């Protein structure tokens, strides 16, 4: 089975793209990484918060839970589309390890920091300003891995069309 990882900084369009991609597939589920993290109702430590070691532990927990959901959907014949911020090759390998036996595709949405901040300003909850530094890290660590799309001037349907046409180049 296939699992799609939709990556990018806050405001890049991950959730919108992931949901739209899932809707275009014959049988698919969308797993939103931040909602999985939100399942922790007491004691949650988000990425970047203190204590740092606990934040990192919970990132790994979130990824394991995303992958457990993907495996459950895969068992029932669904393709899973996960959206989450994936900052480096080690995280990609973590997903691949957790999803052993699945075909894993990575799509990084890269509209640039200014566009991400503009999009974020239109949302109910603005968070991109805290995470724009990750744009440089993602580019440094993952450029050339999977499929990269500059979606600054593209609509969501155009992005999904591009993913579906260039799908094999996103395989990691």
Backbone torsions as a table, in degrees:
resi	resn	phi	psi	omega
1	UNK	NA	170.8	-174.6
2	UNK	-116.3	138.4	172.0
3	UNK	-124.7	130.2	176.4
4	UNK	-103.0	132.0	173.6
5	UNK	-109.0	117.8	178.7
6	UNK	-104.1	118.7	-169.3
7	UNK	-119.4	160.7	175.0
8	UNK	150.6	167.2	178.7
9	UNK	-72.8	169.7	176.0
10	UNK	-58.1	134.1	-179.3
11	UNK	89.5	-1.5	-179.5
12	UNK	-75.7	-21.1	-179.5
13	UNK	106.3	20.1	-176.8
14	UNK	-58.3	-54.1	-173.7
15	UNK	-65.8	-45.4	179.7
16	UNK	-61.8	-44.9	-179.5
17	UNK	-66.5	-44.8	-179.0
18	UNK	-60.6	-45.6	-180.0
19	UNK	-64.4	-42.2	-179.7
20	UNK	-66.5	-40.2	176.7
21	UNK	-61.8	-47.1	-179.8
22	UNK	-58.9	-39.2	-179.8
23	UNK	-66.6	-25.3	-178.0
24	UNK	-85.7	-11.7	179.8
25	UNK	-90.3	154.6	-176.4
26	UNK	-62.8	-37.1	-176.8
27	UNK	-150.2	102.2	-172.5
28	UNK	-147.9	155.1	176.0
29	UNK	-124.1	150.7	177.2
30	UNK	-113.5	124.8	176.3
31	UNK	-112.8	113.1	179.9
32	UNK	-91.6	112.7	-175.2
33	UNK	-54.7	-41.8	-179.5
34	UNK	-64.4	-32.9	177.0
35	UNK	-70.3	-32.7	175.4
36	UNK	-64.7	-43.9	177.0
37	UNK	-61.7	-37.2	179.7
38	UNK	-64.6	-14.5	177.9
39	UNK	-65.5	-22.0	174.9
40	UNK	-77.6	113.6	-175.3
41	UNK	-100.8	-14.3	175.7
42	UNK	-143.3	131.3	179.1
43	UNK	87.2	6.9	179.6
44	UNK	-69.7	137.7	176.3
45	UNK	-127.9	111.6	-177.8
46	UNK	-77.5	157.1	176.2
47	UNK	-50.0	136.3	179.5
48	UNK	88.2	-12.2	178.3
49	UNK	-89.3	167.4	178.0
50	UNK	-101.9	149.1	-0.9
51	UNK	-73.9	138.6	-175.0
52	UNK	-59.9	-38.4	-179.3
53	UNK	-66.8	-33.3	177.6
54	UNK	-72.4	-38.1	176.9
55	UNK	-59.9	-43.5	179.4
56	UNK	-66.2	-42.5	177.9
57	UNK	-58.7	-40.9	-178.9
58	UNK	-74.6	-26.7	171.9
59	UNK	-61.8	-46.7	179.4
60	UNK	-64.0	-38.8	176.1
61	UNK	-61.7	-44.6	179.6
62	UNK	-60.6	-44.5	179.7
63	UNK	-63.9	-43.5	177.7
64	UNK	-59.6	-41.4	-179.6
65	UNK	-70.1	-38.3	174.8
66	UNK	-58.5	-45.4	-177.9
67	UNK	-69.2	-34.9	176.2
68	UNK	-63.2	-41.6	175.9
69	UNK	-63.3	-44.3	179.6
70	UNK	-59.8	-42.3	179.2
71	UNK	-63.6	-40.1	178.7
72	UNK	-64.3	-44.0	177.4
73	UNK	-64.8	-41.7	179.9
74	UNK	-60.3	-39.8	179.0
75	UNK	-59.0	-29.2	-178.8
76	UNK	-99.8	10.1	173.8
77	UNK	89.9	16.0	179.9
78	UNK	-99.2	141.2	165.9
79	UNK	-78.5	142.1	178.6
80	UNK	-114.3	136.8	175.6
81	UNK	-116.4	115.3	-178.6
82	UNK	-106.1	135.7	170.6
83	UNK	-118.0	132.4	-178.0
84	UNK	-168.1	160.3	175.7
85	UNK	-83.7	118.4	-179.1
86	UNK	-116.8	110.6	-167.7
87	UNK	-93.7	-17.0	-175.5
88	UNK	-155.7	173.0	-177.5
89	UNK	-64.4	-34.0	178.4
90	UNK	-60.1	-38.6	178.0
91	UNK	-67.8	-39.5	176.5
92	UNK	-59.5	-44.1	179.7
93	UNK	-65.2	-34.0	176.7
94	UNK	-61.9	-46.3	176.4
95	UNK	-60.0	-48.3	-178.1
96	UNK	-59.6	-40.2	178.9
97	UNK	-64.2	-45.5	-179.6
98	UNK	-67.7	-25.7	-176.1
99	UNK	-107.6	25.4	-177.9
100	UNK	-43.9	132.6	-179.0
101	UNK	93.3	-15.2	177.6
102	UNK	-94.0	149.8	171.7
103	UNK	-81.3	118.1	-175.2
104	UNK	-107.9	129.7	178.2
105	UNK	-119.0	136.9	177.9
106	UNK	-116.2	124.8	174.7
107	UNK	-121.7	120.7	177.2
108	UNK	-106.0	121.0	176.8
109	UNK	-88.9	125.7	-173.0
110	UNK	-133.1	72.4	-179.3
111	UNK	-79.3	-8.8	-174.6
112	UNK	95.1	156.3	-175.2
113	UNK	-62.6	-45.4	-176.6
114	UNK	-60.5	-43.7	179.1
115	UNK	-66.4	-42.1	179.1
116	UNK	-60.7	-41.5	178.5
117	UNK	-66.3	-39.5	177.4
118	UNK	-62.0	-45.5	179.2
119	UNK	-64.3	-42.1	-178.8
120	UNK	-62.1	-36.2	-179.0
121	UNK	-63.2	-21.1	-179.0
122	UNK	-88.9	-3.9	-177.5
123	UNK	-94.0	163.1	177.7
124	UNK	-64.6	-37.9	-176.0
125	UNK	-118.0	108.5	-179.7
126	UNK	-89.5	121.1	180.0
127	UNK	-133.4	-12.0	-173.0
128	UNK	-58.0	-35.4	-178.6
129	UNK	-56.7	-27.6	178.9
130	UNK	-78.6	-17.0	-169.0
131	UNK	-122.3	6.4	-177.7
132	UNK	-62.7	-26.8	178.2
133	UNK	-61.4	-21.8	-179.0
134	UNK	-72.2	-19.5	178.8
135	UNK	-56.8	-48.6	-179.2
136	UNK	-64.6	-40.1	-179.5
137	UNK	-65.8	-44.7	179.3
138	UNK	-61.7	-43.9	179.3
139	UNK	-62.9	-43.0	-179.2
140	UNK	-65.9	-42.0	-172.9
141	UNK	-85.6	-32.1	-169.6
142	UNK	-120.8	-5.0	-179.9
143	UNK	-55.8	128.2	-177.2
144	UNK	94.4	-6.2	177.7
145	UNK	-103.6	122.6	-178.6
146	UNK	72.1	-157.8	-178.4
147	UNK	-102.6	126.4	177.1
148	UNK	-107.1	133.3	179.1
149	UNK	-129.7	121.8	170.3
150	UNK	-82.8	100.6	-175.5
151	UNK	-100.7	23.0	-178.8
152	UNK	-60.2	-38.1	-175.6
153	UNK	-114.3	12.1	-178.3
154	UNK	-105.8	143.1	171.2
155	UNK	-79.5	164.4	-176.3
156	UNK	-60.6	-39.2	179.4
157	UNK	-64.2	-37.3	177.0
158	UNK	-65.6	-39.4	178.6
159	UNK	-64.1	-46.4	-179.8
160	UNK	-64.2	-41.9	175.7
161	UNK	-55.6	-45.6	-179.4
162	UNK	-62.5	-42.9	178.6
163	UNK	-60.4	-45.7	-176.7
164	UNK	-68.4	-35.2	179.6
165	UNK	-74.3	-41.7	-174.6
166	UNK	-98.2	16.0	-172.1
167	UNK	-47.0	-46.2	-176.2
168	UNK	-63.9	-29.5	179.5
169	UNK	-71.4	-10.1	179.3
170	UNK	-91.2	-6.7	-176.3
171	UNK	-66.9	132.6	179.1
172	UNK	-118.7	NA	NA
